[in-house]
Amino acid sequence: MAALWLVLAAVAAVAVTAVLVRARFWPYTRCPACRARKGRGIGSTDQAYNRCRKCGGSGERIRAAALIYSRWREEAKRR
């Protein structure tokens, strides 16, 4: 039983490390609202071009984990 807990702790540590590395080196992810379709809002057709309300038309959002440390946040906003 102790070995199972040790394995679960190792898997959790690897998962947290992966999330933090992605947030540090790749702070942007695609916008969940428009799915990074630049210029198209939710439910718009091919002929309707408007800015997404969530990302402002950039198609990108800063990852939540990238907002943890202020230095990471400022570096992500400068990019």
C-alpha positions in Angstrom: 0.0 0.0 0.0 2.9 2.4 0.8 4.4 1.7 -2.7 1.1 2.7 -4.3 1.1 6.0 -2.4 4.7 6.6 -3.4 3.9 6.0 -7.1 0.8 8.3 -6.9 3.0 11.0 -5.3 5.6 10.7 -8.0 3.0 10.9 -10.8 1.5 14.0 -9.1 4.9 15.6 -8.8 5.6 15.0 -12.5 2.2 16.4 -13.5 2.7 19.6 -11.5 6.2 20.0 -12.8 4.9 19.7 -16.4 2.2 22.3 -15.8 4.7 24.8 -14.3 7.3 24.2 -17.1 4.6 24.8 -19.7 3.5 28.0 -17.9 7.0 29.3 -17.6 8.2 28.7 -21.2 4.9 28.8 -23.1 2.7 31.3 -21.1 0.1 31.6 -23.9 -2.6 29.1 -24.8 -5.3 29.4 -27.4 -8.5 31.2 -26.3 -11.2 28.8 -25.1 -14.0 31.0 -26.4 -13.0 31.5 -30.0 -10.6 28.5 -30.3 -7.9 30.9 -31.7 -9.9 31.5 -34.9 -8.7 35.1 -35.3 -11.4 37.6 -36.1 -14.4 35.3 -35.5 -16.6 35.4 -32.4 -18.7 32.6 -31.0 -21.2 31.4 -33.5 -20.2 33.7 -36.3 -20.3 32.6 -39.9 -17.4 32.9 -42.4 -18.6 36.3 -43.5 -18.9 37.8 -40.0 -15.6 39.1 -38.6 -15.7 40.5 -35.2 -13.4 40.4 -32.2 -13.7 37.8 -29.5 -14.9 39.3 -26.2 -12.5 37.1 -24.2 -9.2 37.6 -26.0 -9.8 40.8 -27.9 -9.2 39.1 -31.2 -5.6 37.9 -30.5 -6.6 34.3 -30.2 -4.4 33.8 -27.2 -4.9 33.8 -23.5 -2.3 33.7 -20.7 -2.3 30.4 -18.9 -3.6 30.5 -15.3 -0.4 29.0 -14.0 1.7 31.7 -15.7 -0.1 34.2 -13.5 1.4 32.7 -10.3 4.6 34.6 -10.2 4.7 38.3 -11.0 7.9 38.0 -13.0 6.3 35.4 -15.3 3.2 37.5 -15.7 5.1 40.6 -16.7 7.3 38.6 -19.1 4.2 37.0 -20.7 2.6 40.4 -21.2 5.8 41.8 -22.9 5.8 39.0 -25.5 
